[in-house]
Amino acid sequence: MKNTKGEIDKTVTKMQQTNEEFNKSIEILTKKSEITNELNTVKIPAKVDGAGSIEGHIDETDKKEGTQ
């Protein structure tokens, strides 16, 4: 039982150091860019007619394929 507390302290300290390095590694690996509250969206040009209705842009390809 000689030096048991010292050995436990060393083990705990070593584990803490390992965990800190692990957490830093995970942050570096998973962080690709700044976190924002914006969504990646497609913006469709829209125009407002005289009655206040909004009409989105639908190109000729969409009309032929039957999508809107």
PDB file of N, H, CA, C and O in Angstrom:
ATOM      1  N   MET A   1       0.835  -1.197   0.000  1.00  0.00           N
ATOM      2  CA  MET A   1       0.000   0.000   0.000  1.00  0.00           C
ATOM      3  C   MET A   1       0.873   1.250   0.000  1.00  0.00           C
ATOM      4  O   MET A   1       0.382   2.355   0.234  1.00  0.00           O
ATOM      5  N   LYS A   2       2.146   1.080  -0.258  1.00  0.00           N
ATOM      6  H   LYS A   2       2.545   0.183  -0.448  1.00  0.00           H
ATOM      7  CA  LYS A   2       3.029   2.243  -0.299  1.00  0.00           C
ATOM      8  C   LYS A   2       2.663   3.140  -1.474  1.00  0.00           C
ATOM      9  O   LYS A   2       2.461   2.664  -2.591  1.00  0.00           O
ATOM     10  N   ASN A   3       2.581   4.425  -1.215  1.00  0.00           N
ATOM     11  H   ASN A   3       2.745   4.812  -0.308  1.00  0.00           H
ATOM     12  CA  ASN A   3       2.445   5.433  -2.271  1.00  0.00           C
ATOM     13  C   ASN A   3       1.174   5.248  -3.116  1.00  0.00           C
ATOM     14  O   ASN A   3       1.142   5.647  -4.280  1.00  0.00           O
ATOM     15  N   THR A   4       0.150   4.656  -2.541  1.00  0.00           N
ATOM     16  H   THR A   4       0.177   4.333  -1.596  1.00  0.00           H
ATOM     17  CA  THR A   4      -1.076   4.411  -3.299  1.00  0.00           C
ATOM     18  C   THR A   4      -1.745   5.711  -3.719  1.00  0.00           C
ATOM     19  O   THR A   4      -2.176   5.845  -4.865  1.00  0.00           O
ATOM     20  N   LYS A   5      -1.834   6.672  -2.802  1.00  0.00           N
ATOM     21  H   LYS A   5      -1.483   6.563  -1.872  1.00  0.00           H
ATOM     22  CA  LYS A   5      -2.484   7.937  -3.133  1.00  0.00           C
ATOM     23  C   LYS A   5      -1.736   8.647  -4.254  1.00  0.00           C
ATOM     24  O   LYS A   5      -2.356   9.204  -5.160  1.00  0.00           O
ATOM     25  N   GLY A   6      -0.426   8.628  -4.198  1.00  0.00           N
ATOM     26  H   GLY A   6       0.077   8.175  -3.462  1.00  0.00           H
ATOM     27  CA  GLY A   6       0.370   9.258  -5.264  1.00  0.00           C
ATOM     28  C   GLY A   6       0.121   8.621  -6.614  1.00  0.00           C
ATOM     29  O   GLY A   6       0.031   9.318  -7.624  1.00  0.00           O
ATOM     30  N   GLU A   7       0.009   7.299  -6.642  1.00  0.00           N
ATOM     31  H   GLU A   7       0.082   6.733  -5.821  1.00  0.00           H
ATOM     32  CA  GLU A   7      -0.250   6.593  -7.898  1.00  0.00           C
ATOM     33  C   GLU A   7      -1.642   6.928  -8.432  1.00  0.00           C
ATOM     34  O   GLU A   7      -1.827   7.114  -9.634  1.00  0.00           O
ATOM     35  N   ILE A   8      -2.625   7.004  -7.520  1.00  0.00           N
ATOM     36  H   ILE A   8      -2.476   6.854  -6.543  1.00  0.00           H
ATOM     37  CA  ILE A   8      -3.991   7.355  -7.933  1.00  0.00           C
ATOM     38  C   ILE A   8      -4.006   8.776  -8.483  1.00  0.00           C
ATOM     39  O   ILE A   8      -4.620   9.033  -9.518  1.00  0.00           O
ATOM     40  N   ASP A   9      -3.336   9.700  -7.798  1.00  0.00           N
ATOM     41  H   ASP A   9      -2.837   9.492  -6.957  1.00  0.00           H
ATOM     42  CA  ASP A   9      -3.281  11.084  -8.272  1.00  0.00           C
ATOM     43  C   ASP A   9      -2.665  11.159  -9.666  1.00  0.00           C
ATOM     44  O   ASP A   9      -3.151  11.894 -10.525  1.00  0.00           O
ATOM     45  N   LYS A  10      -1.594  10.398  -9.888  1.00  0.00           N
ATOM     46  H   LYS A  10      -1.199   9.801  -9.190  1.00  0.00           H
ATOM     47  CA  LYS A  10      -0.939  10.397 -11.205  1.00  0.00           C
ATOM     48  C   LYS A  10      -1.892   9.875 -12.276  1.00  0.00           C
ATOM     49  O   LYS A  10      -1.973  10.426 -13.373  1.00  0.00           O
ATOM     50  N   THR A  11      -2.609   8.809 -11.944  1.00  0.00           N
ATOM     51  H   THR A  11      -2.543   8.361 -11.052  1.00  0.00           H
ATOM     52  CA  THR A  11      -3.542   8.212 -12.905  1.00  0.00           C
ATOM     53  C   THR A  11      -4.658   9.189 -13.249  1.00  0.00           C
ATOM     54  O   THR A  11      -5.000   9.351 -14.420  1.00  0.00           O
ATOM     55  N   VAL A  12      -5.227   9.838 -12.243  1.00  0.00           N
ATOM     56  H   VAL A  12      -4.950   9.707 -11.291  1.00  0.00           H
ATOM     57  CA  VAL A  12      -6.311  10.803 -12.467  1.00  0.00           C
ATOM     58  C   VAL A  12      -5.806  11.962 -13.308  1.00  0.00           C
ATOM     59  O   VAL A  12      -6.480  12.383 -14.248  1.00  0.00           O
ATOM     60  N   THR A  13      -4.629  12.482 -12.984  1.00  0.00           N
ATOM     61  H   THR A  13      -4.081  12.140 -12.221  1.00  0.00           H
ATOM     62  CA  THR A  13      -4.066  13.594 -13.747  1.00  0.00           C
ATOM     63  C   THR A  13      -3.833  13.178 -15.193  1.00  0.00           C
ATOM     64  O   THR A  13      -4.130  13.939 -16.114  1.00  0.00           O
ATOM     65  N   LYS A  14      -3.312  11.993 -15.394  1.00  0.00           N
ATOM     66  H   LYS A  14      -3.070  11.376 -14.645  1.00  0.00           H
ATOM     67  CA  LYS A  14      -3.050  11.497 -16.744  1.00  0.00           C
ATOM     68  C   LYS A  14      -4.355  11.367 -17.528  1.00  0.00           C
ATOM     69  O   LYS A  14      -4.405  11.709 -18.709  1.00  0.00           O
ATOM     70  N   MET A  15      -5.413  10.874 -16.875  1.00  0.00           N
ATOM     71  H   MET A  15      -5.372  10.597 -15.916  1.00  0.00           H
ATOM     72  CA  MET A  15      -6.712  10.742 -17.542  1.00  0.00           C
ATOM     73  C   MET A  15      -7.266  12.109 -17.921  1.00  0.00           C
ATOM     74  O   MET A  15      -7.816  12.271 -19.011  1.00  0.00           O
ATOM     75  N   GLN A  16      -7.128  13.097 -17.036  1.00  0.00           N
ATOM     76  H   GLN A  16      -6.681  12.966 -16.151  1.00  0.00           H
ATOM     77  CA  GLN A  16      -7.632  14.433 -17.334  1.00  0.00           C
ATOM     78  C   GLN A  16      -6.906  15.011 -18.542  1.00  0.00           C
ATOM     79  O   GLN A  16      -7.534  15.602 -19.420  1.00  0.00           O
ATOM     80  N   GLN A  17      -5.595  14.844 -18.592  1.00  0.00           N
ATOM     81  H   GLN A  17      -5.084  14.363 -17.879  1.00  0.00           H
ATOM     82  CA  GLN A  17      -4.834  15.356 -19.727  1.00  0.00           C
ATOM     83  C   GLN A  17      -5.273  14.673 -21.019  1.00  0.00           C
ATOM     84  O   GLN A  17      -5.423  15.327 -22.051  1.00  0.00           O
ATOM     85  N   THR A  18      -5.475  13.382 -20.962  1.00  0.00           N
ATOM     86  H   THR A  18      -5.354  12.851 -20.124  1.00  0.00           H
ATOM     87  CA  THR A  18      -5.903  12.636 -22.144  1.00  0.00           C
ATOM     88  C   THR A  18      -7.279  13.108 -22.600  1.00  0.00           C
ATOM     89  O   THR A  18      -7.496  13.297 -23.797  1.00  0.00           O
ATOM     90  N   ASN A  19      -8.206  13.299 -21.677  1.00  0.00           N
ATOM     91  H   ASN A  19      -8.030  13.146 -20.705  1.00  0.00           H
ATOM     92  CA  ASN A  19      -9.549  13.759 -22.027  1.00  0.00           C
ATOM     93  C   ASN A  19      -9.513  15.141 -22.656  1.00  0.00           C
ATOM     94  O   ASN A  19     -10.222  15.387 -23.632  1.00  0.00           O
ATOM     95  N   GLU A  20      -8.709  16.045 -22.124  1.00  0.00           N
ATOM     96  H   GLU A  20      -8.133  15.845 -21.331  1.00  0.00           H
ATOM     97  CA  GLU A  20      -8.622  17.395 -22.679  1.00  0.00           C
ATOM     98  C   GLU A  20      -8.116  17.343 -24.113  1.00  0.00           C
ATOM     99  O   GLU A  20      -8.657  18.020 -24.988  1.00  0.00           O
ATOM    100  N   GLU A  21      -7.088  16.549 -24.358  1.00  0.00           N
ATOM    101  H   GLU A  21      -6.649  16.000 -23.647  1.00  0.00           H
ATOM    102  CA  GLU A  21      -6.554  16.425 -25.715  1.00  0.00           C
ATOM    103  C   GLU A  21      -7.592  15.805 -26.645  1.00  0.00           C
ATOM    104  O   GLU A  21      -7.716  16.212 -27.800  1.00  0.00           O
ATOM    105  N   PHE A  22      -8.329  14.833 -26.149  1.00  0.00           N
ATOM    106  H   PHE A  22      -8.228  14.503 -25.210  1.00  0.00           H
ATOM    107  CA  PHE A  22      -9.370  14.189 -26.956  1.00  0.00           C
ATOM    108  C   PHE A  22     -10.450  15.200 -27.336  1.00  0.00           C
ATOM    109  O   PHE A  22     -10.852  15.274 -28.497  1.00  0.00           O
ATOM    110  N   ASN A  23     -10.917  15.977 -26.360  1.00  0.00           N
ATOM    111  H   ASN A  23     -10.590  15.917 -25.417  1.00  0.00           H
ATOM    112  CA  ASN A  23     -11.963  16.962 -26.636  1.00  0.00           C
ATOM    113  C   ASN A  23     -11.488  18.001 -27.641  1.00  0.00           C
ATOM    114  O   ASN A  23     -12.246  18.392 -28.529  1.00  0.00           O
ATOM    115  N   LYS A  24     -10.243  18.453 -27.514  1.00  0.00           N
ATOM    116  H   LYS A  24      -9.628  18.135 -26.792  1.00  0.00           H
ATOM    117  CA  LYS A  24      -9.708  19.425 -28.470  1.00  0.00           C
ATOM    118  C   LYS A  24      -9.657  18.816 -29.865  1.00  0.00           C
ATOM    119  O   LYS A  24      -9.988  19.482 -30.847  1.00  0.00           O
ATOM    120  N   SER A  25      -9.247  17.565 -29.957  1.00  0.00           N
ATOM    121  H   SER A  25      -8.978  17.025 -29.160  1.00  0.00           H
ATOM    122  CA  SER A  25      -9.168  16.900 -31.259  1.00  0.00           C
ATOM    123  C   SER A  25     -10.544  16.803 -31.903  1.00  0.00           C
ATOM    124  O   SER A  25     -10.692  17.061 -33.098  1.00  0.00           O
ATOM    125  N   ILE A  26     -11.547  16.435 -31.121  1.00  0.00           N
ATOM    126  H   ILE A  26     -11.427  16.226 -30.151  1.00  0.00           H
ATOM    127  CA  ILE A  26     -12.912  16.325 -31.648  1.00  0.00           C
ATOM    128  C   ILE A  26     -13.389  17.686 -32.147  1.00  0.00           C
ATOM    129  O   ILE A  26     -13.988  17.767 -33.220  1.00  0.00           O
ATOM    130  N   GLU A  27     -13.136  18.756 -31.395  1.00  0.00           N
ATOM    131  H   GLU A  27     -12.650  18.691 -30.524  1.00  0.00           H
ATOM    132  CA  GLU A  27     -13.548  20.095 -31.823  1.00  0.00           C
ATOM    133  C   GLU A  27     -12.900  20.462 -33.147  1.00  0.00           C
ATOM    134  O   GLU A  27     -13.562  20.989 -34.041  1.00  0.00           O
ATOM    135  N   ILE A  28     -11.618  20.187 -33.276  1.00  0.00           N
ATOM    136  H   ILE A  28     -11.080  19.759 -32.549  1.00  0.00           H
ATOM    137  CA  ILE A  28     -10.896  20.538 -34.500  1.00  0.00           C
ATOM    138  C   ILE A  28     -11.414  19.723 -35.681  1.00  0.00           C
ATOM    139  O   ILE A  28     -11.580  20.257 -36.778  1.00  0.00           O
ATOM    140  N   LEU A  29     -11.668  18.437 -35.466  1.00  0.00           N
ATOM    141  H   LEU A  29     -11.533  18.003 -34.575  1.00  0.00           H
ATOM    142  CA  LEU A  29     -12.121  17.570 -36.555  1.00  0.00           C
ATOM    143  C   LEU A  29     -13.537  17.884 -37.016  1.00  0.00           C
ATOM    144  O   LEU A  29     -13.840  17.759 -38.202  1.00  0.00           O
ATOM    145  N   THR A  30     -14.403  18.289 -36.100  1.00  0.00           N
ATOM    146  H   THR A  30     -14.157  18.391 -35.137  1.00  0.00           H
ATOM    147  CA  THR A  30     -15.809  18.480 -36.461  1.00  0.00           C
ATOM    148  C   THR A  30     -16.152  19.915 -36.830  1.00  0.00           C
ATOM    149  O   THR A  30     -17.197  20.148 -37.437  1.00  0.00           O
ATOM    150  N   LYS A  31     -15.321  20.871 -36.491  1.00  0.00           N
ATOM    151  H   LYS A  31     -14.472  20.681 -35.999  1.00  0.00           H
ATOM    152  CA  LYS A  31     -15.642  22.262 -36.794  1.00  0.00           C
ATOM    153  C   LYS A  31     -15.153  22.592 -38.198  1.00  0.00           C
ATOM    154  O   LYS A  31     -13.949  22.641 -38.447  1.00  0.00           O
ATOM    155  N   LYS A  32     -16.079  22.815 -39.102  1.00  0.00           N
ATOM    156  H   LYS A  32     -17.058  22.775 -38.899  1.00  0.00           H
ATOM    157  CA  LYS A  32     -15.711  23.117 -40.481  1.00  0.00           C
ATOM    158  C   LYS A  32     -15.816  24.604 -40.774  1.00  0.00           C
ATOM    159  O   LYS A  32     -15.060  25.127 -41.592  1.00  0.00           O
ATOM    160  N   SER A  33     -16.733  25.287 -40.123  1.00  0.00           N
ATOM    161  H   SER A  33     -17.347  24.863 -39.458  1.00  0.00           H
ATOM    162  CA  SER A  33     -16.906  26.718 -40.350  1.00  0.00           C
ATOM    163  C   SER A  33     -17.605  27.316 -39.141  1.00  0.00           C
ATOM    164  O   SER A  33     -18.007  26.608 -38.218  1.00  0.00           O
ATOM    165  N   GLU A  34     -17.738  28.617 -39.167  1.00  0.00           N
ATOM    166  H   GLU A  34     -17.412  29.192 -39.917  1.00  0.00           H
ATOM    167  CA  GLU A  34     -18.435  29.285 -38.080  1.00  0.00           C
ATOM    168  C   GLU A  34     -19.885  28.812 -38.051  1.00  0.00           C
ATOM    169  O   GLU A  34     -20.498  28.587 -39.095  1.00  0.00           O
ATOM    170  N   ILE A  35     -20.414  28.666 -36.869  1.00  0.00           N
ATOM    171  H   ILE A  35     -19.916  28.849 -36.021  1.00  0.00           H
ATOM    172  CA  ILE A  35     -21.803  28.253 -36.719  1.00  0.00           C
ATOM    173  C   ILE A  35     -22.683  29.484 -36.919  1.00  0.00           C
ATOM    174  O   ILE A  35     -22.456  30.525 -36.302  1.00  0.00           O
ATOM    175  N   THR A  36     -23.676  29.361 -37.775  1.00  0.00           N
ATOM    176  H   THR A  36     -23.860  28.516 -38.277  1.00  0.00           H
ATOM    177  CA  THR A  36     -24.604  30.469 -38.004  1.00  0.00           C
ATOM    178  C   THR A  36     -26.025  29.953 -37.843  1.00  0.00           C
ATOM    179  O   THR A  36     -26.264  28.748 -37.760  1.00  0.00           O
ATOM    180  N   ASN A  37     -26.948  30.880 -37.802  1.00  0.00           N
ATOM    181  H   ASN A  37     -26.753  31.859 -37.869  1.00  0.00           H
ATOM    182  CA  ASN A  37     -28.349  30.479 -37.706  1.00  0.00           C
ATOM    183  C   ASN A  37     -29.020  30.525 -39.073  1.00  0.00           C
ATOM    184  O   ASN A  37     -30.247  30.508 -39.164  1.00  0.00           O
ATOM    185  N   GLU A  38     -28.217  30.583 -40.141  1.00  0.00           N
ATOM    186  H   GLU A  38     -27.220  30.598 -40.067  1.00  0.00           H
ATOM    187  CA  GLU A  38     -28.771  30.637 -41.484  1.00  0.00           C
ATOM    188  C   GLU A  38     -28.892  29.233 -42.064  1.00  0.00           C
ATOM    189  O   GLU A  38     -28.066  28.362 -41.789  1.00  0.00           O
ATOM    190  N   LEU A  39     -29.918  29.027 -42.859  1.00  0.00           N
ATOM    191  H   LEU A  39     -30.589  29.735 -43.082  1.00  0.00           H
ATOM    192  CA  LEU A  39     -30.103  27.756 -43.544  1.00  0.00           C
ATOM    193  C   LEU A  39     -29.610  27.890 -44.977  1.00  0.00           C
ATOM    194  O   LEU A  39     -29.686  28.967 -45.569  1.00  0.00           O
ATOM    195  N   ASN A  40     -29.110  26.808 -45.525  1.00  0.00           N
ATOM    196  H   ASN A  40     -29.048  25.934 -45.044  1.00  0.00           H
ATOM    197  CA  ASN A  40     -28.762  26.811 -46.947  1.00  0.00           C
ATOM    198  C   ASN A  40     -30.064  26.686 -47.724  1.00  0.00           C
ATOM    199  O   ASN A  40     -30.733  25.654 -47.661  1.00  0.00           O
ATOM    200  N   THR A  41     -30.423  27.727 -48.450  1.00  0.00           N
ATOM    201  H   THR A  41     -29.880  28.566 -48.501  1.00  0.00           H
ATOM    202  CA  THR A  41     -31.682  27.716 -49.190  1.00  0.00           C
ATOM    203  C   THR A  41     -31.443  28.175 -50.617  1.00  0.00           C
ATOM    204  O   THR A  41     -30.432  28.807 -50.926  1.00  0.00           O
ATOM    205  N   VAL A  42     -32.377  27.851 -51.464  1.00  0.00           N
ATOM    206  H   VAL A  42     -33.198  27.338 -51.213  1.00  0.00           H
ATOM    207  CA  VAL A  42     -32.347  28.328 -52.839  1.00  0.00           C
ATOM    208  C   VAL A  42     -33.294  29.510 -52.910  1.00  0.00           C
ATOM    209  O   VAL A  42     -34.459  29.410 -52.525  1.00  0.00           O
ATOM    210  N   LYS A  43     -32.788  30.626 -53.404  1.00  0.00           N
ATOM    211  H   LYS A  43     -31.842  30.707 -53.717  1.00  0.00           H
ATOM    212  CA  LYS A  43     -33.632  31.813 -53.517  1.00  0.00           C
ATOM    213  C   LYS A  43     -34.215  31.875 -54.920  1.00  0.00           C
ATOM    214  O   LYS A  43     -33.486  31.784 -55.908  1.00  0.00           O
ATOM    215  N   ILE A  44     -35.518  32.027 -55.002  1.00  0.00           N
ATOM    216  H   ILE A  44     -36.110  32.100 -54.200  1.00  0.00           H
ATOM    217  CA  ILE A  44     -36.213  32.117 -56.282  1.00  0.00           C
ATOM    218  C   ILE A  44     -36.635  33.566 -56.477  1.00  0.00           C
ATOM    219  O   ILE A  44     -37.312  34.143 -55.626  1.00  0.00           O
ATOM    220  N   PRO A  45     -36.232  34.151 -57.602  1.00  0.00           N
ATOM    221  CA  PRO A  45     -36.657  35.538 -57.840  1.00  0.00           C
ATOM    222  C   PRO A  45     -38.186  35.607 -57.893  1.00  0.00           C
ATOM    223  O   PRO A  45     -38.825  34.748 -58.501  1.00  0.00           O
ATOM    224  N   ALA A  46     -38.756  36.599 -57.277  1.00  0.00           N
ATOM    225  H   ALA A  46     -38.236  37.297 -56.784  1.00  0.00           H
ATOM    226  CA  ALA A  46     -40.211  36.743 -57.264  1.00  0.00           C
ATOM    227  C   ALA A  46     -40.576  38.168 -57.628  1.00  0.00           C
ATOM    228  O   ALA A  46     -39.818  39.103 -57.368  1.00  0.00           O
ATOM    229  N   LYS A  47     -41.729  38.322 -58.222  1.00  0.00           N
ATOM    230  H   LYS A  47     -42.344  37.562 -58.433  1.00  0.00           H
ATOM    231  CA  LYS A  47     -42.219  39.665 -58.526  1.00  0.00           C
ATOM    232  C   LYS A  47     -43.638  39.797 -57.981  1.00  0.00           C
ATOM    233  O   LYS A  47     -44.378  38.818 -57.886  1.00  0.00           O
ATOM    234  N   VAL A  48     -43.992  41.009 -57.632  1.00  0.00           N
ATOM    235  H   VAL A  48     -43.391  41.804 -57.710  1.00  0.00           H
ATOM    236  CA  VAL A  48     -45.321  41.269 -57.082  1.00  0.00           C
ATOM    237  C   VAL A  48     -46.140  41.956 -58.162  1.00  0.00           C
ATOM    238  O   VAL A  48     -45.717  42.960 -58.735  1.00  0.00           O
ATOM    239  N   ASP A  49     -47.320  41.403 -58.435  1.00  0.00           N
ATOM    240  H   ASP A  49     -47.664  40.588 -57.970  1.00  0.00           H
ATOM    241  CA  ASP A  49     -48.173  42.046 -59.436  1.00  0.00           C
ATOM    242  C   ASP A  49     -48.977  43.178 -58.799  1.00  0.00           C
ATOM    243  O   ASP A  49     -48.851  43.431 -57.601  1.00  0.00           O
ATOM    244  N   GLY A  50     -49.783  43.843 -59.576  1.00  0.00           N
ATOM    245  H   GLY A  50     -49.885  43.637 -60.549  1.00  0.00           H
ATOM    246  CA  GLY A  50     -50.539  44.994 -59.096  1.00  0.00           C
ATOM    247  C   GLY A  50     -51.487  44.668 -57.957  1.00  0.00           C
ATOM    248  O   GLY A  50     -51.801  45.550 -57.157  1.00  0.00           O
ATOM    249  N   ALA A  51     -51.952  43.433 -57.858  1.00  0.00           N
ATOM    250  H   ALA A  51     -51.697  42.717 -58.508  1.00  0.00           H
ATOM    251  CA  ALA A  51     -52.899  43.049 -56.819  1.00  0.00           C
ATOM    252  C   ALA A  51     -52.195  42.629 -55.533  1.00  0.00           C
ATOM    253  O   ALA A  51     -52.848  42.279 -54.550  1.00  0.00           O
ATOM    254  N   GLY A  52     -50.861  42.663 -55.539  1.00  0.00           N
ATOM    255  H   GLY A  52     -50.330  42.947 -56.337  1.00  0.00           H
ATOM    256  CA  GLY A  52     -50.118  42.284 -54.341  1.00  0.00           C
ATOM    257  C   GLY A  52     -49.784  40.807 -54.267  1.00  0.00           C
ATOM    258  O   GLY A  52     -49.221  40.346 -53.274  1.00  0.00           O
ATOM    259  N   SER A  53     -50.132  40.048 -55.326  1.00  0.00           N
ATOM    260  H   SER A  53     -50.589  40.422 -56.133  1.00  0.00           H
ATOM    261  CA  SER A  53     -49.791  38.622 -55.346  1.00  0.00           C
ATOM    262  C   SER A  53     -48.317  38.461 -55.698  1.00  0.00           C
ATOM    263  O   SER A  53     -47.763  39.225 -56.488  1.00  0.00           O
ATOM    264  N   ILE A  54     -47.703  37.469 -55.104  1.00  0.00           N
ATOM    265  H   ILE A  54     -48.153  36.848 -54.461  1.00  0.00           H
ATOM    266  CA  ILE A  54     -46.301  37.195 -55.408  1.00  0.00           C
ATOM    267  C   ILE A  54     -46.248  36.035 -56.388  1.00  0.00           C
ATOM    268  O   ILE A  54     -46.857  34.988 -56.168  1.00  0.00           O
ATOM    269  N   GLU A  55     -45.514  36.236 -57.469  1.00  0.00           N
ATOM    270  H   GLU A  55     -45.019  37.087 -57.648  1.00  0.00           H
ATOM    271  CA  GLU A  55     -45.396  35.206 -58.493  1.00  0.00           C
ATOM    272  C   GLU A  55     -43.935  34.779 -58.557  1.00  0.00           C
ATOM    273  O   GLU A  55     -43.060  35.603 -58.823  1.00  0.00           O
ATOM    274  N   GLY A  56     -43.665  33.506 -58.317  1.00  0.00           N
ATOM    275  H   GLY A  56     -44.376  32.836 -58.101  1.00  0.00           H
ATOM    276  CA  GLY A  56     -42.294  33.002 -58.387  1.00  0.00           C
ATOM    277  C   GLY A  56     -41.886  32.748 -59.820  1.00  0.00           C
ATOM    278  O   GLY A  56     -42.733  32.614 -60.704  1.00  0.00           O
ATOM    279  N   HIS A  57     -40.593  32.681 -60.047  1.00  0.00           N
ATOM    280  H   HIS A  57     -39.905  32.790 -59.330  1.00  0.00           H
ATOM    281  CA  HIS A  57     -40.078  32.423 -61.384  1.00  0.00           C
ATOM    282  C   HIS A  57     -40.106  30.922 -61.657  1.00  0.00           C
ATOM    283  O   HIS A  57     -39.537  30.135 -60.900  1.00  0.00           O
ATOM    284  N   ILE A  58     -40.769  30.534 -62.736  1.00  0.00           N
ATOM    285  H   ILE A  58     -41.231  31.173 -63.351  1.00  0.00           H
ATOM    286  CA  ILE A  58     -40.768  29.137 -63.172  1.00  0.00           C
ATOM    287  C   ILE A  58     -40.253  29.145 -64.605  1.00  0.00           C
ATOM    288  O   ILE A  58     -40.850  29.774 -65.478  1.00  0.00           O
ATOM    289  N   ASP A  59     -39.150  28.451 -64.847  1.00  0.00           N
ATOM    290  H   ASP A  59     -38.665  27.940 -64.138  1.00  0.00           H
ATOM    291  CA  ASP A  59     -38.607  28.484 -66.206  1.00  0.00           C
ATOM    292  C   ASP A  59     -39.326  27.474 -67.109  1.00  0.00           C
ATOM    293  O   ASP A  59     -40.129  26.667 -66.641  1.00  0.00           O
ATOM    294  N   GLU A  60     -39.024  27.534 -68.398  1.00  0.00           N
ATOM    295  H   GLU A  60     -38.371  28.189 -68.778  1.00  0.00           H
ATOM    296  CA  GLU A  60     -39.709  26.695 -69.380  1.00  0.00           C
ATOM    297  C   GLU A  60     -39.483  25.205 -69.126  1.00  0.00           C
ATOM    298  O   GLU A  60     -40.372  24.397 -69.396  1.00  0.00           O
ATOM    299  N   THR A  61     -38.321  24.828 -68.615  1.00  0.00           N
ATOM    300  H   THR A  61     -37.599  25.484 -68.395  1.00  0.00           H
ATOM    301  CA  THR A  61     -38.039  23.418 -68.326  1.00  0.00           C
ATOM    302  C   THR A  61     -39.018  22.893 -67.291  1.00  0.00           C
ATOM    303  O   THR A  61     -39.531  21.782 -67.424  1.00  0.00           O
ATOM    304  N   ASP A  62     -39.281  23.690 -66.255  1.00  0.00           N
ATOM    305  H   ASP A  62     -38.865  24.593 -66.147  1.00  0.00           H
ATOM    306  CA  ASP A  62     -40.223  23.270 -65.215  1.00  0.00           C
ATOM    307  C   ASP A  62     -41.616  23.044 -65.793  1.00  0.00           C
ATOM    308  O   ASP A  62     -42.290  22.076 -65.441  1.00  0.00           O
ATOM    309  N   LYS A  63     -42.045  23.943 -66.684  1.00  0.00           N
ATOM    310  H   LYS A  63     -41.497  24.729 -66.970  1.00  0.00           H
ATOM    311  CA  LYS A  63     -43.383  23.813 -67.264  1.00  0.00           C
ATOM    312  C   LYS A  63     -43.499  22.535 -68.082  1.00  0.00           C
ATOM    313  O   LYS A  63     -44.524  21.856 -68.032  1.00  0.00           O
ATOM    314  N   LYS A  64     -42.448  22.202 -68.839  1.00  0.00           N
ATOM    315  H   LYS A  64     -41.615  22.754 -68.880  1.00  0.00           H
ATOM    316  CA  LYS A  64     -42.473  21.003 -69.678  1.00  0.00           C
ATOM    317  C   LYS A  64     -42.525  19.739 -68.831  1.00  0.00           C
ATOM    318  O   LYS A  64     -43.188  18.768 -69.195  1.00  0.00           O
ATOM    319  N   GLU A  65     -41.818  19.752 -67.688  1.00  0.00           N
ATOM    320  H   GLU A  65     -41.280  20.541 -67.392  1.00  0.00           H
ATOM    321  CA  GLU A  65     -41.770  18.566 -66.840  1.00  0.00           C
ATOM    322  C   GLU A  65     -42.974  18.466 -65.912  1.00  0.00           C
ATOM    323  O   GLU A  65     -43.148  17.467 -65.214  1.00  0.00           O
ATOM    324  N   GLY A  66     -43.804  19.508 -65.907  1.00  0.00           N
ATOM    325  H   GLY A  66     -43.663  20.319 -66.474  1.00  0.00           H
ATOM    326  CA  GLY A  66     -44.995  19.475 -65.074  1.00  0.00           C
ATOM    327  C   GLY A  66     -44.739  19.813 -63.620  1.00  0.00           C
ATOM    328  O   GLY A  66     -45.577  19.522 -62.766  1.00  0.00           O
ATOM    329  N   THR A  67     -43.596  20.423 -63.316  1.00  0.00           N
ATOM    330  H   THR A  67     -42.915  20.659 -64.009  1.00  0.00           H
ATOM    331  CA  THR A  67     -43.316  20.814 -61.930  1.00  0.00           C
ATOM    332  C   THR A  67     -43.550  22.296 -61.773  1.00  0.00           C
ATOM    333  O   THR A  67     -43.424  23.068 -62.724  1.00  0.00           O
ATOM    334  N   GLN A  68     -43.890  22.682 -60.568  1.00  0.00           N
ATOM    335  H   GLN A  68     -43.993  22.055 -59.795  1.00  0.00           H
ATOM    336  CA  GLN A  68     -44.093  24.110 -60.297  1.00  0.00           C
ATOM    337  C   GLN A  68     -43.528  24.465 -58.962  1.00  0.00           C
ATOM    338  O   GLN A  68     -43.599  25.623 -58.550  1.00  0.00           O
TER     339      GLN A  68
END
